[in-house]
Amino acid sequence: MTVNIEAEVSVDLDFDYKKIAKRVIEHILDSQGFPYESEVSLLITDNEGIQEINREQRGIDSPTDVLSFPMIEYNEPGVFDVIDEDDDNFNPETGEVILGDIVISIDKVKEQAKEYGHSEKREFAFLLAHSMFHLLGYDHVDSEEDAKIMEEKQEQALEELGITRHSSSVSDDTRENFIKKERIVIKIGSSSLTHKDTGKLDLIKLEILVRELSDLRNQGKEVILVSSGAIMVGRDTLGFTRKPKNVSESQACASVGQAKLMMIYQKLFSEYNQICSQVLLTKTNMLDRLNRFNARNTFNQLLSYGVIPIVNENDTVATREINNMSVFGDNDTLSAVVASLVGADMLILLSDIDGLYTDNPRENPDAEFVELVEKLNDKFMQMGKDSAGSSFGTGGMATKLMAAKIATSAGADMVIANGDDFHIIHEIIAGKHYGTVFLADPKDEKYVLDCIKSYNQRYNKN
């Protein structure tokens, strides 16, 4: 595939438009099963430039947003006839077809992004997708039904690329409402609590975390902390220079580590006149109706007293969970389960990654950041990887997406963000643009429990 991109005006956009153009064009050609190598030319101009082209080529004195000029005429949408080898737009040596030219007004991209509440990237990608389908024969649609099909194809293509319809302004509105959240669950991964080189607790970061949570309490918000790190603290206390070799070693480390970690938390929270408590959970607490009822009542009572519950999985007895790298996936899924249990209206997952990407950014430099997920469908779920980026944690992006599925289904907005600096907590609550936002998509309790059960089965099938 060859994409010739030319800009005859200055292009001031908040994304790499050349990279997005190539991704959109390649994706649409692949998804539509286009059988030839192809060449597409893209010209970026302004309102004046596209108006001049309209006058010369179409006899229309109007600055439209986008123009497309197909070089090959397909008589039926998506049906690609065999091309005559004598066609000037076909190179028999390379098998490459010159599909056509696309012209986009950068002024219109900015104007319409603001008018429709889209990000500039989304508006640019939508106009480009629209023209690509025109080049593939959809310029012949002459009924409302066909036009609707074409628009659905455009939307589907952008959704598959992770470019959501309202990836900027709706996110702005959503983030502005974070300050109104009243019951917040915050999950901290092991890698966010430790020094990267030694694996020992980073006490300065821990103190900042406690100060951030204490300030949320001072704002009148109810806060629950889901904290990893018990096994890691225990192994350091016991002098381990390696990860535990078996379940009994892990349980011993967890037993020592839970006590020491809570002692540190209690000391730090007391300096800010806050009370914390420890809550240890296993999967049976969540799946058994009576246990779930009792656990919910305990949380509600603690929160009514102004206590900050600190939750961890009960690794000292959860043999099967440890053996399967924790049924809740390094507390990612546990935090979502807690959020659903207590009816939280927000869940924040802090880890060692900035948020959701279309691919693993550590391996693929072209991976695109996803700022907002409105509907967590299969396409987004497939962006997860069953791997962790740290030797101290066990939860990869797959567990975070499962957490998002549970939390949003329970009616909570969720944010995945980088926990390198815990000051990010008050920035997120203040509506700053950090992390990926997953919008609440409430389902009934049975649906949420089915999500938890299916996840348990997946991680306990052995």
C-alpha positions in Angstrom: 0.0 0.0 0.0 1.3 3.5 -0.9 -0.1 6.6 0.7 1.0 9.9 -0.8 0.4 12.7 1.6 0.9 16.4 0.8 0.0 19.4 2.8 -0.2 22.8 1.1 -1.0 24.6 4.3 0.4 24.5 7.8 -1.1 21.6 9.7 -1.5 22.3 13.4 -3.2 19.2 14.9 -2.7 17.5 18.3 -2.0 14.1 16.7 0.2 12.6 14.0 -2.2 12.9 11.0 0.2 11.0 8.6 0.2 8.0 10.9 -3.5 8.1 11.4 -4.1 8.4 7.6 -2.1 5.4 6.9 -3.8 3.4 9.6 -7.3 4.3 8.5 -6.6 3.6 4.8 -4.9 0.3 5.5 -7.6 -0.9 7.9 -10.4 -0.1 5.5 -8.8 -1.8 2.5 -8.1 -4.9 4.7 -11.5 -5.0 6.2 -13.2 -4.7 2.8 -11.1 -7.4 1.3 -9.6 -5.1 -1.4 -7.7 -7.6 -3.6 -5.0 -5.4 -5.0 -2.0 -3.4 -3.8 -3.2 0.2 -3.8 -2.1 3.8 -4.1 -4.0 6.6 -2.5 -3.1 10.3 -2.6 -4.2 12.6 0.3 -4.0 16.4 0.1 -4.5 18.6 3.2 -5.6 22.1 2.4 -7.8 24.8 4.0 -11.3 26.2 3.4 -10.0 28.5 0.6 -8.1 25.7 -1.1 -10.9 23.1 -1.0 -13.4 25.8 -2.2 -11.2 26.5 -5.2 -11.0 22.7 -6.1 -14.8 22.6 -5.7 -15.2 25.4 -8.2 -12.8 23.9 -10.7 -13.8 20.3 -10.5 -17.4 20.3 -9.5 -18.7 23.8 -10.3 -19.7 24.3 -6.7 -18.6 27.5 -4.9 -18.5 26.0 -1.4 -15.7 25.1 1.1 -16.9 21.5 1.8 -15.1 19.4 4.4 -13.8 16.6 2.2 -13.5 15.6 -1.5 -12.8 12.3 -3.1 -11.9 11.6 -6.8 -11.9 7.8 -7.6 -9.7 6.7 -10.5 -11.4 3.3 -10.8 -15.2 3.3 -11.1 -16.8 0.4 -9.1 -20.4 0.0 -10.1 -21.5 -1.7 -6.9 -20.3 -0.9 -3.4 -17.7 -3.3 -2.2 -17.7 -5.4 -5.4 -14.3 -5.1 -7.0 -14.4 -6.0 -10.7 -11.3 -7.5 -12.4 -9.3 -4.5 -13.7 -8.2 -4.4 -17.3 -4.5 -4.6 -17.5 -4.5 -1.8 -20.0 -6.1 0.5 -17.5 -3.9 3.6 -17.0 -4.5 3.3 -13.2 -3.3 -0.3 -13.0 0.4 -1.3 -12.9 0.6 -5.0 -14.0 4.2 -5.3 -12.9 3.5 -4.4 -9.3 -0.2 -5.3 -9.3 -0.9 -1.9 -7.8 -4.1 0.1 -8.4 -4.3 3.9 -8.2 -7.5 4.1 -6.2 -7.9 7.9 -6.3 -7.3 11.2 -4.6 -8.7 12.6 -1.3 -8.7 16.3 -0.3 -9.5 17.3 3.3 -9.9 20.8 4.7 -8.0 21.2 7.9 -10.2 24.2 8.8 -13.3 22.0 8.5 -11.7 19.3 10.7 -11.2 21.9 13.5 -14.6 23.5 13.0 -16.6 20.3 12.9 -14.7 18.7 15.7 -15.7 21.6 17.9 -19.3 21.7 16.6 -20.0 18.0 16.9 -18.0 17.4 20.1 -15.4 15.2 18.5 -11.7 15.2 18.9 -9.8 16.5 15.9 -8.3 13.0 15.4 -11.7 11.5 15.3 -13.1 14.0 12.9 -10.1 13.7 10.6 -10.3 9.9 10.7 -14.1 10.0 10.0 -13.7 12.2 6.9 -10.9 10.0 5.6 -12.9 6.8 6.2 -15.9 8.5 4.4 -13.7 9.2 1.3 -12.1 5.8 1.3 -15.5 4.1 1.1 -16.3 6.5 -1.8 -13.2 5.3 -3.6 -14.3 1.7 -3.0 -17.7 2.2 -4.8 -19.9 3.7 -2.1 -20.2 7.0 -4.0 -23.0 5.3 -6.0 -25.3 4.9 -3.0 -28.6 6.5 -3.8 -31.0 5.5 -1.0 -31.2 6.3 2.7 -30.7 2.7 3.5 -27.4 2.5 1.6 -26.3 5.8 3.1 -26.9 4.4 6.6 -25.0 1.2 5.8 -22.1 3.3 4.6 -22.1 5.4 7.8 -22.3 2.3 9.9 -19.2 1.0 8.1 -17.3 4.2 8.8 -18.2 4.0 12.5 -17.3 0.4 12.7 -13.9 1.0 11.1 -13.1 3.8 13.6 -14.3 1.7 16.5 -12.1 -1.2 15.4 -9.2 1.3 15.4 -10.0 2.5 18.9 -10.9 6.0 17.7 -14.1 6.6 19.6 -16.9 8.9 18.4 -16.6 11.4 21.3 -13.0 11.0 22.3 -12.4 14.5 23.4 -15.3 16.7 24.5 -17.5 14.0 26.0 -14.4 12.9 27.9 -14.0 16.6 29.0 -17.6 16.6 30.4 -17.0 13.2 32.0 -13.8 14.2 33.7 -15.3 17.5 34.9 -17.9 15.4 36.7 -15.3 13.3 38.6 -15.1 16.0 41.3 -18.7 15.0 42.1 -17.9 11.4 42.8 -18.7 10.4 46.3 -17.6 6.8 46.8 -14.2 6.0 45.1 -12.2 2.8 45.0 -8.5 3.2 44.2 -6.3 0.2 43.3 -2.5 0.4 43.6 -0.3 -2.2 42.0 2.9 -3.6 43.5 5.1 -2.0 40.9 3.7 1.4 41.9 4.7 0.9 45.6 8.2 -0.2 45.1 11.6 1.0 44.0 12.2 -0.5 40.5 15.8 -1.6 41.1 15.4 -3.2 44.5 11.7 -4.1 44.8 11.6 -2.6 48.3 8.8 -0.3 49.5 9.1 3.3 48.2 8.2 5.1 51.5 8.1 8.5 49.9 5.5 7.5 47.4 3.6 5.6 50.1 3.4 8.8 52.1 2.2 10.8 49.1 -0.5 8.1 48.5 -1.7 8.4 52.1 -1.8 12.2 51.9 -3.8 12.1 48.7 -6.4 9.7 50.1 -6.6 11.6 53.4 -7.3 14.8 51.4 -10.1 13.0 49.5 -11.6 12.1 52.9 -11.3 15.7 54.0 -13.4 16.6 50.9 -16.1 14.4 52.3 -15.6 11.5 49.9 -15.7 7.9 50.9 -12.5 6.1 49.9 -11.5 2.4 49.6 -7.9 1.4 48.9 -7.2 -1.9 47.2 -3.5 -2.4 47.9 -1.2 -5.0 46.4 2.2 -5.7 48.0 1.7 -8.1 50.9 3.7 -10.9 49.4 6.3 -8.5 48.1 6.7 -6.8 51.6 6.8 -10.2 53.3 9.5 -11.7 51.0 11.6 -8.6 51.7 11.1 -8.8 55.4 12.0 -12.5 55.4 15.1 -11.8 53.4 14.1 -13.4 50.1 16.2 -12.4 47.1 13.8 -14.2 44.7 10.1 -14.8 44.2 8.7 -17.5 46.4 9.1 -21.0 44.8 5.8 -22.5 45.9 2.4 -21.8 47.5 3.5 -22.3 51.1 6.3 -19.8 50.7 3.9 -17.3 49.1 1.5 -17.8 52.0 4.2 -17.3 54.6 5.3 -14.1 52.9 1.8 -12.9 52.6 1.2 -13.5 56.3 4.2 -11.5 57.4 3.7 -8.9 54.7 0.1 -8.1 55.4 0.8 -7.4 59.0 3.8 -5.2 58.2 2.1 -3.3 55.3 -0.9 -2.5 57.5 1.4 -1.3 60.3 3.0 1.1 57.9 -0.4 2.3 56.5 -1.8 2.8 60.0 1.2 4.9 61.1 1.1 7.1 58.0 -2.7 7.6 58.1 -2.6 8.4 61.8 -0.3 11.4 60.9 -3.2 12.8 58.9 -5.8 12.0 61.6 -7.4 9.2 59.5 -8.4 5.7 60.5 -7.8 2.8 58.3 -8.8 -0.8 58.5 -7.9 -4.1 56.9 -10.3 -6.2 54.8 -9.2 -9.5 53.4 -11.4 -11.1 50.8 -11.5 -14.3 48.8 -13.6 -15.2 45.8 -16.1 -17.0 48.1 -16.9 -13.6 49.7 -18.0 -12.4 46.3 -19.8 -15.4 44.8 -21.7 -16.5 47.9 -24.9 -14.5 48.4 -24.8 -14.4 52.2 -21.0 -13.6 52.3 -21.5 -10.9 49.8 -24.3 -9.4 51.9 -22.2 -9.5 55.0 -19.2 -8.0 53.2 -21.3 -5.1 51.8 -22.7 -4.3 55.3 -19.1 -4.3 56.8 -17.9 -1.9 54.1 -20.9 0.4 54.5 -20.5 0.4 58.3 -16.7 1.2 58.0 -17.4 4.0 55.5 -20.1 5.5 57.7 -17.5 5.8 60.5 -15.2 7.7 58.1 -12.7 4.7 58.0 -10.6 4.1 54.9 -10.8 0.3 54.3 -7.6 -1.2 52.8 -8.5 -4.4 50.9 -6.3 -7.2 49.7 -6.9 -10.8 48.7 -6.5 -13.2 51.6 -3.3 -14.8 50.2 -2.6 -16.6 53.4 -5.5 -19.0 52.8 -6.3 -18.5 49.1 -4.1 -21.5 48.0 -5.8 -22.0 44.6 -5.7 -18.2 43.9 -2.0 -17.9 44.5 -1.3 -21.1 42.5 -3.1 -19.5 39.6 -1.4 -16.1 40.0 -4.3 -14.8 42.0 -7.9 -15.3 40.8 -8.4 -11.5 40.8 -5.3 -10.8 38.8 -3.0 -8.7 41.1 -6.0 -7.1 42.6 -7.2 -5.4 39.3 -10.3 -7.6 39.2 -10.7 -7.6 43.0 -10.9 -3.8 43.0 -13.7 -3.9 40.4 -15.5 -6.5 42.4 -15.2 -4.3 45.5 -16.5 -1.3 43.5 -19.5 -3.4 42.4 -20.1 -4.7 45.9 -20.2 -1.3 47.6 -21.9 0.6 44.7 -18.9 2.9 44.1 -19.4 5.5 41.4 -15.7 5.5 40.4 -12.7 3.1 40.2 -9.2 4.3 39.6 -6.5 1.7 38.7 -3.0 3.0 39.1 -0.3 0.8 37.5 2.9 1.2 35.4 1.2 2.1 32.2 -0.5 5.3 31.1 -3.8 3.7 30.0 -5.2 1.6 27.2 -3.4 1.4 23.8 -4.4 -0.3 20.6 -1.4 -2.5 21.0 1.4 -3.1 23.5 3.3 0.2 23.4 6.4 -1.5 24.8 6.6 -3.6 21.7 4.8 -1.6 19.0 5.9 2.1 18.7 2.8 2.7 16.5 0.4 1.7 19.2 -2.2 4.5 19.7 -3.4 5.7 23.1 -7.2 5.3 23.7 -8.5 8.2 25.8 -12.1 7.2 26.2 -14.0 3.9 25.9 -17.7 4.4 25.8 -18.7 0.8 25.2 -16.3 -2.0 26.2 -16.9 -4.4 23.3 -14.8 -7.4 22.1 -12.6 -5.2 20.0 -11.4 -3.3 23.1 -11.1 -6.5 25.1 -8.7 -7.9 22.5 -6.4 -5.0 23.0 -5.4 -6.5 26.4 -2.3 -8.6 26.8 -2.0 -11.5 29.3 1.4 -10.2 30.5 2.7 -7.9 33.1 5.3 -5.2 32.7 6.9 -5.7 36.1 8.6 -8.6 37.9 6.7 -7.5 41.1 3.2 -7.6 39.8 1.0 -10.2 38.1 -1.8 -8.1 36.4 -1.5 -7.2 32.8 -3.8 -5.2 30.6 -6.2 -8.2 30.2 -7.0 -8.1 33.9 -7.5 -4.4 33.8 -10.0 -4.7 31.0 -11.8 -7.4 32.9 -11.9 -5.0 35.8 -13.3 -2.3 33.5 -16.0 -4.8 32.3 -17.1 -5.5 35.9 -16.9 -2.0 37.2 -18.7 -0.3 34.3 -21.4 -2.9 34.3 -21.9 -2.2 38.0 -22.4 1.5 37.2 -19.0 3.0 38.0 -16.8 5.1 35.7 -13.2 3.7 35.7 -9.8 5.2 34.9 -6.6 3.4 34.1 -3.6 5.7 34.7 0.1 5.7 35.5 0.9 5.4 39.2 4.4 6.7 38.9 3.4 9.8 40.8 0.5 9.5 43.2 -0.3 13.2 42.9 -2.1 12.1 39.8 -5.0 11.0 42.1 -6.2 14.6 42.9 -5.4 15.6 39.3 -7.8 12.9 38.0 -10.5 13.9 40.4 -10.1 17.5 39.3 -10.8 16.5 35.7 -7.3 16.6 34.3 -6.6 14.5 31.2 -4.7 11.5 32.6 -5.4 7.9 31.7 -8.1 6.1 29.8 -11.7 6.7 30.9 -14.2 3.8 30.7 -17.8 5.1 31.0 -20.3 3.4 33.2 -22.6 1.0 31.4 -24.9 -0.3 34.1 -26.2 -3.9 33.9 -28.1 -6.0 36.5 -26.4 -7.7 39.3 -26.6 -11.1 37.7 -24.6 -9.9 34.7 -21.9 -8.6 37.0 -21.8 -11.9 38.9 -21.6 -13.8 35.7 -18.6 -11.7 34.7 -16.9 -12.6 38.0 -17.7 -16.3 37.7 -16.4 -16.5 34.1 -13.2 -14.9 35.2 -12.8 -17.2 38.1 -13.3 -20.2 35.8 -10.7 -18.9 33.4 -8.0 -18.5 36.1 -8.9 -21.7 38.0 -9.5 -24.1 35.1 -6.4 -26.0 36.1 
